[in-house]
Amino acid sequence: MIRRDDSGINIGVAVTISKAIEAVKECNQHGFHTEENMVYKKIADHMEKVASGFIQNSASLGGNLVMAQRNHFPSDIATVLLAVGSLVNIMNGLKSEELTMEEFLRRPELDSKSILLSVKIPDWNRLMGISSGTRMNLLFETYRAAHNP
């Protein structure tokens, strides 16, 4: 499940890392050089550096995030999603919760009654409170912590 609307892009956790990269790239294909498009491009570029093609095509976005939360796995994906103010949706029994990535990573690991559903990468302009006529300069850079084997 991948959905894009005015508030950002929502990616289901069963989506593979490679499909998540494609979805984020599609947000940037309109050719506009806005801060929002630049941020999406940086996210996609960074995620492409994570793991081998085989792992990107078989590993899920949610699996990566749960490993980061549960096993303190050094996830570049979790780090870049944290930096852009992403949110996660969790179903806890019959109750749905929306948490910041930071809250998700700091909380105790998910129990057997909880399931991670999706990740929301917010619209950058909306997140920053920027109107369409506002001009600003934004620097957003990411770096890999370690090289791919």
Phi and psi in radians as a Rosetta constraint file:
Dihedral C 1 N 2 CA 2 C 2 CIRCULARHARMONIC -2.349 0.35
Dihedral N 2 CA 2 C 2 N 3 CIRCULARHARMONIC 2.164 0.35
Dihedral C 2 N 3 CA 3 C 3 CIRCULARHARMONIC -2.295 0.35
Dihedral N 3 CA 3 C 3 N 4 CIRCULARHARMONIC 2.397 0.35
Dihedral C 3 N 4 CA 4 C 4 CIRCULARHARMONIC -2.108 0.35
Dihedral N 4 CA 4 C 4 N 5 CIRCULARHARMONIC 2.301 0.35
Dihedral C 4 N 5 CA 5 C 5 CIRCULARHARMONIC -2.533 0.35
Dihedral N 5 CA 5 C 5 N 6 CIRCULARHARMONIC -2.965 0.35
Dihedral C 5 N 6 CA 6 C 6 CIRCULARHARMONIC -1.128 0.35
Dihedral N 6 CA 6 C 6 N 7 CIRCULARHARMONIC -0.345 0.35
Dihedral C 6 N 7 CA 7 C 7 CIRCULARHARMONIC -1.597 0.35
Dihedral N 7 CA 7 C 7 N 8 CIRCULARHARMONIC -0.146 0.35
Dihedral C 7 N 8 CA 8 C 8 CIRCULARHARMONIC 2.471 0.35
Dihedral N 8 CA 8 C 8 N 9 CIRCULARHARMONIC -2.711 0.35
Dihedral C 8 N 9 CA 9 C 9 CIRCULARHARMONIC -2.117 0.35
Dihedral N 9 CA 9 C 9 N 10 CIRCULARHARMONIC 2.310 0.35
Dihedral C 9 N 10 CA 10 C 10 CIRCULARHARMONIC -1.939 0.35
Dihedral N 10 CA 10 C 10 N 11 CIRCULARHARMONIC 2.136 0.35
Dihedral C 10 N 11 CA 11 C 11 CIRCULARHARMONIC -2.107 0.35
Dihedral N 11 CA 11 C 11 N 12 CIRCULARHARMONIC 2.152 0.35
Dihedral C 11 N 12 CA 12 C 12 CIRCULARHARMONIC -1.167 0.35
Dihedral N 12 CA 12 C 12 N 13 CIRCULARHARMONIC 2.578 0.35
Dihedral C 12 N 13 CA 13 C 13 CIRCULARHARMONIC -1.273 0.35
Dihedral N 13 CA 13 C 13 N 14 CIRCULARHARMONIC -0.253 0.35
Dihedral C 13 N 14 CA 14 C 14 CIRCULARHARMONIC -1.443 0.35
Dihedral N 14 CA 14 C 14 N 15 CIRCULARHARMONIC -0.140 0.35
Dihedral C 14 N 15 CA 15 C 15 CIRCULARHARMONIC -1.176 0.35
Dihedral N 15 CA 15 C 15 N 16 CIRCULARHARMONIC 2.382 0.35
Dihedral C 15 N 16 CA 16 C 16 CIRCULARHARMONIC -1.192 0.35
Dihedral N 16 CA 16 C 16 N 17 CIRCULARHARMONIC 2.772 0.35
Dihedral C 16 N 17 CA 17 C 17 CIRCULARHARMONIC -1.039 0.35
Dihedral N 17 CA 17 C 17 N 18 CIRCULARHARMONIC -0.701 0.35
Dihedral C 17 N 18 CA 18 C 18 CIRCULARHARMONIC -1.133 0.35
Dihedral N 18 CA 18 C 18 N 19 CIRCULARHARMONIC -0.683 0.35
Dihedral C 18 N 19 CA 19 C 19 CIRCULARHARMONIC -1.202 0.35
Dihedral N 19 CA 19 C 19 N 20 CIRCULARHARMONIC -0.619 0.35
Dihedral C 19 N 20 CA 20 C 20 CIRCULARHARMONIC -1.115 0.35
Dihedral N 20 CA 20 C 20 N 21 CIRCULARHARMONIC -0.704 0.35
Dihedral C 20 N 21 CA 21 C 21 CIRCULARHARMONIC -1.060 0.35
Dihedral N 21 CA 21 C 21 N 22 CIRCULARHARMONIC -0.827 0.35
Dihedral C 21 N 22 CA 22 C 22 CIRCULARHARMONIC -1.011 0.35
Dihedral N 22 CA 22 C 22 N 23 CIRCULARHARMONIC -0.765 0.35
Dihedral C 22 N 23 CA 23 C 23 CIRCULARHARMONIC -1.099 0.35
Dihedral N 23 CA 23 C 23 N 24 CIRCULARHARMONIC -0.740 0.35
Dihedral C 23 N 24 CA 24 C 24 CIRCULARHARMONIC -1.199 0.35
Dihedral N 24 CA 24 C 24 N 25 CIRCULARHARMONIC -0.670 0.35
Dihedral C 24 N 25 CA 25 C 25 CIRCULARHARMONIC -1.081 0.35
Dihedral N 25 CA 25 C 25 N 26 CIRCULARHARMONIC -0.686 0.35
Dihedral C 25 N 26 CA 26 C 26 CIRCULARHARMONIC -1.066 0.35
Dihedral N 26 CA 26 C 26 N 27 CIRCULARHARMONIC -0.537 0.35
Dihedral C 26 N 27 CA 27 C 27 CIRCULARHARMONIC -1.141 0.35
Dihedral N 27 CA 27 C 27 N 28 CIRCULARHARMONIC -0.338 0.35
Dihedral C 27 N 28 CA 28 C 28 CIRCULARHARMONIC -1.855 0.35
Dihedral N 28 CA 28 C 28 N 29 CIRCULARHARMONIC 0.099 0.35
Dihedral C 28 N 29 CA 29 C 29 CIRCULARHARMONIC -1.491 0.35
Dihedral N 29 CA 29 C 29 N 30 CIRCULARHARMONIC 0.015 0.35
Dihedral C 29 N 30 CA 30 C 30 CIRCULARHARMONIC -1.361 0.35
Dihedral N 30 CA 30 C 30 N 31 CIRCULARHARMONIC -0.149 0.35
Dihedral C 30 N 31 CA 31 C 31 CIRCULARHARMONIC 1.426 0.35
Dihedral N 31 CA 31 C 31 N 32 CIRCULARHARMONIC 0.005 0.35
Dihedral C 31 N 32 CA 32 C 32 CIRCULARHARMONIC -1.393 0.35
Dihedral N 32 CA 32 C 32 N 33 CIRCULARHARMONIC 2.494 0.35
Dihedral C 32 N 33 CA 33 C 33 CIRCULARHARMONIC -1.780 0.35
Dihedral N 33 CA 33 C 33 N 34 CIRCULARHARMONIC 1.097 0.35
Dihedral C 33 N 34 CA 34 C 34 CIRCULARHARMONIC -1.673 0.35
Dihedral N 34 CA 34 C 34 N 35 CIRCULARHARMONIC 2.884 0.35
Dihedral C 34 N 35 CA 35 C 35 CIRCULARHARMONIC -1.044 0.35
Dihedral N 35 CA 35 C 35 N 36 CIRCULARHARMONIC -0.699 0.35
Dihedral C 35 N 36 CA 36 C 36 CIRCULARHARMONIC -1.070 0.35
Dihedral N 36 CA 36 C 36 N 37 CIRCULARHARMONIC -0.821 0.35
Dihedral C 36 N 37 CA 37 C 37 CIRCULARHARMONIC -1.114 0.35
Dihedral N 37 CA 37 C 37 N 38 CIRCULARHARMONIC -0.645 0.35
Dihedral C 37 N 38 CA 38 C 38 CIRCULARHARMONIC -1.122 0.35
Dihedral N 38 CA 38 C 38 N 39 CIRCULARHARMONIC -0.701 0.35
Dihedral C 38 N 39 CA 39 C 39 CIRCULARHARMONIC -1.140 0.35
Dihedral N 39 CA 39 C 39 N 40 CIRCULARHARMONIC -0.790 0.35
Dihedral C 39 N 40 CA 40 C 40 CIRCULARHARMONIC -1.049 0.35
Dihedral N 40 CA 40 C 40 N 41 CIRCULARHARMONIC -0.720 0.35
Dihedral C 40 N 41 CA 41 C 41 CIRCULARHARMONIC -1.086 0.35
Dihedral N 41 CA 41 C 41 N 42 CIRCULARHARMONIC -0.764 0.35
Dihedral C 41 N 42 CA 42 C 42 CIRCULARHARMONIC -1.113 0.35
Dihedral N 42 CA 42 C 42 N 43 CIRCULARHARMONIC -0.693 0.35
Dihedral C 42 N 43 CA 43 C 43 CIRCULARHARMONIC -1.081 0.35
Dihedral N 43 CA 43 C 43 N 44 CIRCULARHARMONIC -0.857 0.35
Dihedral C 43 N 44 CA 44 C 44 CIRCULARHARMONIC -1.085 0.35
Dihedral N 44 CA 44 C 44 N 45 CIRCULARHARMONIC -0.788 0.35
Dihedral C 44 N 45 CA 45 C 45 CIRCULARHARMONIC -1.035 0.35
Dihedral N 45 CA 45 C 45 N 46 CIRCULARHARMONIC -0.741 0.35
Dihedral C 45 N 46 CA 46 C 46 CIRCULARHARMONIC -1.176 0.35
Dihedral N 46 CA 46 C 46 N 47 CIRCULARHARMONIC -0.765 0.35
Dihedral C 46 N 47 CA 47 C 47 CIRCULARHARMONIC -1.128 0.35
Dihedral N 47 CA 47 C 47 N 48 CIRCULARHARMONIC -0.507 0.35
Dihedral C 47 N 48 CA 48 C 48 CIRCULARHARMONIC -1.167 0.35
Dihedral N 48 CA 48 C 48 N 49 CIRCULARHARMONIC -0.399 0.35
Dihedral C 48 N 49 CA 49 C 49 CIRCULARHARMONIC -1.460 0.35
Dihedral N 49 CA 49 C 49 N 50 CIRCULARHARMONIC -0.148 0.35
Dihedral C 49 N 50 CA 50 C 50 CIRCULARHARMONIC -1.525 0.35
Dihedral N 50 CA 50 C 50 N 51 CIRCULARHARMONIC 2.128 0.35
Dihedral C 50 N 51 CA 51 C 51 CIRCULARHARMONIC 1.109 0.35
Dihedral N 51 CA 51 C 51 N 52 CIRCULARHARMONIC 3.077 0.35
Dihedral C 51 N 52 CA 52 C 52 CIRCULARHARMONIC -1.439 0.35
Dihedral N 52 CA 52 C 52 N 53 CIRCULARHARMONIC 2.908 0.35
Dihedral C 52 N 53 CA 53 C 53 CIRCULARHARMONIC -1.007 0.35
Dihedral N 53 CA 53 C 53 N 54 CIRCULARHARMONIC -0.695 0.35
Dihedral C 53 N 54 CA 54 C 54 CIRCULARHARMONIC -1.042 0.35
Dihedral N 54 CA 54 C 54 N 55 CIRCULARHARMONIC -0.815 0.35
Dihedral C 54 N 55 CA 55 C 55 CIRCULARHARMONIC -1.193 0.35
Dihedral N 55 CA 55 C 55 N 56 CIRCULARHARMONIC -0.731 0.35
Dihedral C 55 N 56 CA 56 C 56 CIRCULARHARMONIC -1.015 0.35
Dihedral N 56 CA 56 C 56 N 57 CIRCULARHARMONIC -0.640 0.35
Dihedral C 56 N 57 CA 57 C 57 CIRCULARHARMONIC -1.411 0.35
Dihedral N 57 CA 57 C 57 N 58 CIRCULARHARMONIC -0.277 0.35
Dihedral C 57 N 58 CA 58 C 58 CIRCULARHARMONIC -2.031 0.35
Dihedral N 58 CA 58 C 58 N 59 CIRCULARHARMONIC -0.473 0.35
Dihedral C 58 N 59 CA 59 C 59 CIRCULARHARMONIC -1.468 0.35
Dihedral N 59 CA 59 C 59 N 60 CIRCULARHARMONIC 2.522 0.35
Dihedral C 59 N 60 CA 60 C 60 CIRCULARHARMONIC -1.639 0.35
Dihedral N 60 CA 60 C 60 N 61 CIRCULARHARMONIC 2.711 0.35
Dihedral C 60 N 61 CA 61 C 61 CIRCULARHARMONIC -1.036 0.35
Dihedral N 61 CA 61 C 61 N 62 CIRCULARHARMONIC -0.784 0.35
Dihedral C 61 N 62 CA 62 C 62 CIRCULARHARMONIC -1.126 0.35
Dihedral N 62 CA 62 C 62 N 63 CIRCULARHARMONIC -0.673 0.35
Dihedral C 62 N 63 CA 63 C 63 CIRCULARHARMONIC -1.060 0.35
Dihedral N 63 CA 63 C 63 N 64 CIRCULARHARMONIC -0.733 0.35
Dihedral C 63 N 64 CA 64 C 64 CIRCULARHARMONIC -1.081 0.35
Dihedral N 64 CA 64 C 64 N 65 CIRCULARHARMONIC -0.773 0.35
Dihedral C 64 N 65 CA 65 C 65 CIRCULARHARMONIC -1.226 0.35
Dihedral N 65 CA 65 C 65 N 66 CIRCULARHARMONIC -0.668 0.35
Dihedral C 65 N 66 CA 66 C 66 CIRCULARHARMONIC -1.174 0.35
Dihedral N 66 CA 66 C 66 N 67 CIRCULARHARMONIC -0.684 0.35
Dihedral C 66 N 67 CA 67 C 67 CIRCULARHARMONIC -1.076 0.35
Dihedral N 67 CA 67 C 67 N 68 CIRCULARHARMONIC -0.686 0.35
Dihedral C 67 N 68 CA 68 C 68 CIRCULARHARMONIC -1.121 0.35
Dihedral N 68 CA 68 C 68 N 69 CIRCULARHARMONIC -0.693 0.35
Dihedral C 68 N 69 CA 69 C 69 CIRCULARHARMONIC -1.341 0.35
Dihedral N 69 CA 69 C 69 N 70 CIRCULARHARMONIC -0.806 0.35
Dihedral C 69 N 70 CA 70 C 70 CIRCULARHARMONIC -1.405 0.35
Dihedral N 70 CA 70 C 70 N 71 CIRCULARHARMONIC -0.787 0.35
Dihedral C 70 N 71 CA 71 C 71 CIRCULARHARMONIC -1.854 0.35
Dihedral N 71 CA 71 C 71 N 72 CIRCULARHARMONIC 0.116 0.35
Dihedral C 71 N 72 CA 72 C 72 CIRCULARHARMONIC 0.945 0.35
Dihedral N 72 CA 72 C 72 N 73 CIRCULARHARMONIC 0.649 0.35
Dihedral C 72 N 73 CA 73 C 73 CIRCULARHARMONIC -1.125 0.35
Dihedral N 73 CA 73 C 73 N 74 CIRCULARHARMONIC 2.258 0.35
Dihedral C 73 N 74 CA 74 C 74 CIRCULARHARMONIC -1.285 0.35
Dihedral N 74 CA 74 C 74 N 75 CIRCULARHARMONIC 1.463 0.35
Dihedral C 74 N 75 CA 75 C 75 CIRCULARHARMONIC -1.578 0.35
Dihedral N 75 CA 75 C 75 N 76 CIRCULARHARMONIC 2.022 0.35
Dihedral C 75 N 76 CA 76 C 76 CIRCULARHARMONIC -1.142 0.35
Dihedral N 76 CA 76 C 76 N 77 CIRCULARHARMONIC -0.566 0.35
Dihedral C 76 N 77 CA 77 C 77 CIRCULARHARMONIC -1.139 0.35
Dihedral N 77 CA 77 C 77 N 78 CIRCULARHARMONIC -0.832 0.35
Dihedral C 77 N 78 CA 78 C 78 CIRCULARHARMONIC -1.054 0.35
Dihedral N 78 CA 78 C 78 N 79 CIRCULARHARMONIC -0.680 0.35
Dihedral C 78 N 79 CA 79 C 79 CIRCULARHARMONIC -1.121 0.35
Dihedral N 79 CA 79 C 79 N 80 CIRCULARHARMONIC -0.818 0.35
Dihedral C 79 N 80 CA 80 C 80 CIRCULARHARMONIC -1.224 0.35
Dihedral N 80 CA 80 C 80 N 81 CIRCULARHARMONIC -0.620 0.35
Dihedral C 80 N 81 CA 81 C 81 CIRCULARHARMONIC -1.194 0.35
Dihedral N 81 CA 81 C 81 N 82 CIRCULARHARMONIC -0.592 0.35
Dihedral C 81 N 82 CA 82 C 82 CIRCULARHARMONIC -1.099 0.35
Dihedral N 82 CA 82 C 82 N 83 CIRCULARHARMONIC -0.747 0.35
Dihedral C 82 N 83 CA 83 C 83 CIRCULARHARMONIC -1.132 0.35
Dihedral N 83 CA 83 C 83 N 84 CIRCULARHARMONIC -0.491 0.35
Dihedral C 83 N 84 CA 84 C 84 CIRCULARHARMONIC -1.712 0.35
Dihedral N 84 CA 84 C 84 N 85 CIRCULARHARMONIC 0.187 0.35
Dihedral C 84 N 85 CA 85 C 85 CIRCULARHARMONIC 1.332 0.35
Dihedral N 85 CA 85 C 85 N 86 CIRCULARHARMONIC 0.545 0.35
Dihedral C 85 N 86 CA 86 C 86 CIRCULARHARMONIC -1.169 0.35
Dihedral N 86 CA 86 C 86 N 87 CIRCULARHARMONIC 2.717 0.35
Dihedral C 86 N 87 CA 87 C 87 CIRCULARHARMONIC -2.086 0.35
Dihedral N 87 CA 87 C 87 N 88 CIRCULARHARMONIC 2.680 0.35
Dihedral C 87 N 88 CA 88 C 88 CIRCULARHARMONIC -2.110 0.35
Dihedral N 88 CA 88 C 88 N 89 CIRCULARHARMONIC 2.566 0.35
Dihedral C 88 N 89 CA 89 C 89 CIRCULARHARMONIC -1.906 0.35
Dihedral N 89 CA 89 C 89 N 90 CIRCULARHARMONIC 2.260 0.35
Dihedral C 89 N 90 CA 90 C 90 CIRCULARHARMONIC -2.187 0.35
Dihedral N 90 CA 90 C 90 N 91 CIRCULARHARMONIC 2.385 0.35
Dihedral C 90 N 91 CA 91 C 91 CIRCULARHARMONIC -1.764 0.35
Dihedral N 91 CA 91 C 91 N 92 CIRCULARHARMONIC 2.134 0.35
Dihedral C 91 N 92 CA 92 C 92 CIRCULARHARMONIC -2.106 0.35
Dihedral N 92 CA 92 C 92 N 93 CIRCULARHARMONIC 1.650 0.35
Dihedral C 92 N 93 CA 93 C 93 CIRCULARHARMONIC 1.184 0.35
Dihedral N 93 CA 93 C 93 N 94 CIRCULARHARMONIC -2.095 0.35
Dihedral C 93 N 94 CA 94 C 94 CIRCULARHARMONIC -1.724 0.35
Dihedral N 94 CA 94 C 94 N 95 CIRCULARHARMONIC 0.002 0.35
Dihedral C 94 N 95 CA 95 C 95 CIRCULARHARMONIC -1.762 0.35
Dihedral N 95 CA 95 C 95 N 96 CIRCULARHARMONIC 2.327 0.35
Dihedral C 95 N 96 CA 96 C 96 CIRCULARHARMONIC -1.764 0.35
Dihedral N 96 CA 96 C 96 N 97 CIRCULARHARMONIC 2.384 0.35
Dihedral C 96 N 97 CA 97 C 97 CIRCULARHARMONIC -2.179 0.35
Dihedral N 97 CA 97 C 97 N 98 CIRCULARHARMONIC 2.498 0.35
Dihedral C 97 N 98 CA 98 C 98 CIRCULARHARMONIC -2.029 0.35
Dihedral N 98 CA 98 C 98 N 99 CIRCULARHARMONIC 2.135 0.35
Dihedral C 98 N 99 CA 99 C 99 CIRCULARHARMONIC -2.149 0.35
Dihedral N 99 CA 99 C 99 N 100 CIRCULARHARMONIC 2.673 0.35
Dihedral C 99 N 100 CA 100 C 100 CIRCULARHARMONIC -1.221 0.35
Dihedral N 100 CA 100 C 100 N 101 CIRCULARHARMONIC 2.786 0.35
Dihedral C 100 N 101 CA 101 C 101 CIRCULARHARMONIC -1.032 0.35
Dihedral N 101 CA 101 C 101 N 102 CIRCULARHARMONIC -0.679 0.35
Dihedral C 101 N 102 CA 102 C 102 CIRCULARHARMONIC -1.084 0.35
Dihedral N 102 CA 102 C 102 N 103 CIRCULARHARMONIC -0.789 0.35
Dihedral C 102 N 103 CA 103 C 103 CIRCULARHARMONIC -1.063 0.35
Dihedral N 103 CA 103 C 103 N 104 CIRCULARHARMONIC -0.736 0.35
Dihedral C 103 N 104 CA 104 C 104 CIRCULARHARMONIC -1.078 0.35
Dihedral N 104 CA 104 C 104 N 105 CIRCULARHARMONIC -0.792 0.35
Dihedral C 104 N 105 CA 105 C 105 CIRCULARHARMONIC -1.226 0.35
Dihedral N 105 CA 105 C 105 N 106 CIRCULARHARMONIC -0.467 0.35
Dihedral C 105 N 106 CA 106 C 106 CIRCULARHARMONIC -1.538 0.35
Dihedral N 106 CA 106 C 106 N 107 CIRCULARHARMONIC -0.357 0.35
Dihedral C 106 N 107 CA 107 C 107 CIRCULARHARMONIC -1.328 0.35
Dihedral N 107 CA 107 C 107 N 108 CIRCULARHARMONIC 2.842 0.35
Dihedral C 107 N 108 CA 108 C 108 CIRCULARHARMONIC -1.038 0.35
Dihedral N 108 CA 108 C 108 N 109 CIRCULARHARMONIC 2.733 0.35
Dihedral C 108 N 109 CA 109 C 109 CIRCULARHARMONIC -1.039 0.35
Dihedral N 109 CA 109 C 109 N 110 CIRCULARHARMONIC 2.668 0.35
Dihedral C 109 N 110 CA 110 C 110 CIRCULARHARMONIC -1.085 0.35
Dihedral N 110 CA 110 C 110 N 111 CIRCULARHARMONIC 2.443 0.35
Dihedral C 110 N 111 CA 111 C 111 CIRCULARHARMONIC -1.660 0.35
Dihedral N 111 CA 111 C 111 N 112 CIRCULARHARMONIC -3.063 0.35
Dihedral C 111 N 112 CA 112 C 112 CIRCULARHARMONIC -1.212 0.35
Dihedral N 112 CA 112 C 112 N 113 CIRCULARHARMONIC -0.214 0.35
Dihedral C 112 N 113 CA 113 C 113 CIRCULARHARMONIC -1.723 0.35
Dihedral N 113 CA 113 C 113 N 114 CIRCULARHARMONIC 0.008 0.35
Dihedral C 113 N 114 CA 114 C 114 CIRCULARHARMONIC -2.031 0.35
Dihedral N 114 CA 114 C 114 N 115 CIRCULARHARMONIC 2.558 0.35
Dihedral C 114 N 115 CA 115 C 115 CIRCULARHARMONIC -2.463 0.35
Dihedral N 115 CA 115 C 115 N 116 CIRCULARHARMONIC 2.354 0.35
Dihedral C 115 N 116 CA 116 C 116 CIRCULARHARMONIC -1.363 0.35
Dihedral N 116 CA 116 C 116 N 117 CIRCULARHARMONIC 2.195 0.35
Dihedral C 116 N 117 CA 117 C 117 CIRCULARHARMONIC -1.788 0.35
Dihedral N 117 CA 117 C 117 N 118 CIRCULARHARMONIC -0.844 0.35
Dihedral C 117 N 118 CA 118 C 118 CIRCULARHARMONIC -2.765 0.35
Dihedral N 118 CA 118 C 118 N 119 CIRCULARHARMONIC 2.900 0.35
Dihedral C 118 N 119 CA 119 C 119 CIRCULARHARMONIC -2.134 0.35
Dihedral N 119 CA 119 C 119 N 120 CIRCULARHARMONIC 2.341 0.35
Dihedral C 119 N 120 CA 120 C 120 CIRCULARHARMONIC -1.954 0.35
Dihedral N 120 CA 120 C 120 N 121 CIRCULARHARMONIC 2.057 0.35
Dihedral C 120 N 121 CA 121 C 121 CIRCULARHARMONIC -1.656 0.35
Dihedral N 121 CA 121 C 121 N 122 CIRCULARHARMONIC 1.962 0.35
Dihedral C 121 N 122 CA 122 C 122 CIRCULARHARMONIC -1.275 0.35
Dihedral N 122 CA 122 C 122 N 123 CIRCULARHARMONIC 2.718 0.35
Dihedral C 122 N 123 CA 123 C 123 CIRCULARHARMONIC -1.067 0.35
Dihedral N 123 CA 123 C 123 N 124 CIRCULARHARMONIC 2.107 0.35
Dihedral C 123 N 124 CA 124 C 124 CIRCULARHARMONIC -1.057 0.35
Dihedral N 124 CA 124 C 124 N 125 CIRCULARHARMONIC -0.773 0.35
Dihedral C 124 N 125 CA 125 C 125 CIRCULARHARMONIC -1.101 0.35
Dihedral N 125 CA 125 C 125 N 126 CIRCULARHARMONIC -0.724 0.35
Dihedral C 125 N 126 CA 126 C 126 CIRCULARHARMONIC -1.162 0.35
Dihedral N 126 CA 126 C 126 N 127 CIRCULARHARMONIC -0.732 0.35
Dihedral C 126 N 127 CA 127 C 127 CIRCULARHARMONIC -1.046 0.35
Dihedral N 127 CA 127 C 127 N 128 CIRCULARHARMONIC -0.726 0.35
Dihedral C 127 N 128 CA 128 C 128 CIRCULARHARMONIC -1.530 0.35
Dihedral N 128 CA 128 C 128 N 129 CIRCULARHARMONIC -0.070 0.35
Dihedral C 128 N 129 CA 129 C 129 CIRCULARHARMONIC 1.225 0.35
Dihedral N 129 CA 129 C 129 N 130 CIRCULARHARMONIC 0.620 0.35
Dihedral C 129 N 130 CA 130 C 130 CIRCULARHARMONIC -1.694 0.35
Dihedral N 130 CA 130 C 130 N 131 CIRCULARHARMONIC 2.228 0.35
Dihedral C 130 N 131 CA 131 C 131 CIRCULARHARMONIC -1.448 0.35
Dihedral N 131 CA 131 C 131 N 132 CIRCULARHARMONIC 2.846 0.35
Dihedral C 131 N 132 CA 132 C 132 CIRCULARHARMONIC -1.115 0.35
Dihedral N 132 CA 132 C 132 N 133 CIRCULARHARMONIC -0.449 0.35
Dihedral C 132 N 133 CA 133 C 133 CIRCULARHARMONIC -1.571 0.35
Dihedral N 133 CA 133 C 133 N 134 CIRCULARHARMONIC -0.073 0.35
Dihedral C 133 N 134 CA 134 C 134 CIRCULARHARMONIC -1.407 0.35
Dihedral N 134 CA 134 C 134 N 135 CIRCULARHARMONIC 2.355 0.35
Dihedral C 134 N 135 CA 135 C 135 CIRCULARHARMONIC -1.881 0.35
Dihedral N 135 CA 135 C 135 N 136 CIRCULARHARMONIC 2.294 0.35
Dihedral C 135 N 136 CA 136 C 136 CIRCULARHARMONIC -2.584 0.35
Dihedral N 136 CA 136 C 136 N 137 CIRCULARHARMONIC 2.756 0.35
Dihedral C 136 N 137 CA 137 C 137 CIRCULARHARMONIC -1.836 0.35
Dihedral N 137 CA 137 C 137 N 138 CIRCULARHARMONIC 2.295 0.35
Dihedral C 137 N 138 CA 138 C 138 CIRCULARHARMONIC -2.237 0.35
Dihedral N 138 CA 138 C 138 N 139 CIRCULARHARMONIC 2.339 0.35
Dihedral C 138 N 139 CA 139 C 139 CIRCULARHARMONIC -2.005 0.35
Dihedral N 139 CA 139 C 139 N 140 CIRCULARHARMONIC 2.074 0.35
Dihedral C 139 N 140 CA 140 C 140 CIRCULARHARMONIC -2.361 0.35
Dihedral N 140 CA 140 C 140 N 141 CIRCULARHARMONIC 1.898 0.35
Dihedral C 140 N 141 CA 141 C 141 CIRCULARHARMONIC -2.145 0.35
Dihedral N 141 CA 141 C 141 N 142 CIRCULARHARMONIC 2.586 0.35
Dihedral C 141 N 142 CA 142 C 142 CIRCULARHARMONIC -2.250 0.35
Dihedral N 142 CA 142 C 142 N 143 CIRCULARHARMONIC 2.668 0.35
Dihedral C 142 N 143 CA 143 C 143 CIRCULARHARMONIC -2.426 0.35
Dihedral N 143 CA 143 C 143 N 144 CIRCULARHARMONIC 2.462 0.35
Dihedral C 143 N 144 CA 144 C 144 CIRCULARHARMONIC -1.272 0.35
Dihedral N 144 CA 144 C 144 N 145 CIRCULARHARMONIC 2.411 0.35
Dihedral C 144 N 145 CA 145 C 145 CIRCULARHARMONIC -1.293 0.35
Dihedral N 145 CA 145 C 145 N 146 CIRCULARHARMONIC -0.578 0.35
Dihedral C 145 N 146 CA 146 C 146 CIRCULARHARMONIC -2.554 0.35
Dihedral N 146 CA 146 C 146 N 147 CIRCULARHARMONIC 2.727 0.35
Dihedral C 146 N 147 CA 147 C 147 CIRCULARHARMONIC -1.352 0.35
Dihedral N 147 CA 147 C 147 N 148 CIRCULARHARMONIC 2.771 0.35
Dihedral C 147 N 148 CA 148 C 148 CIRCULARHARMONIC -1.285 0.35
Dihedral N 148 CA 148 C 148 N 149 CIRCULARHARMONIC 2.424 0.35
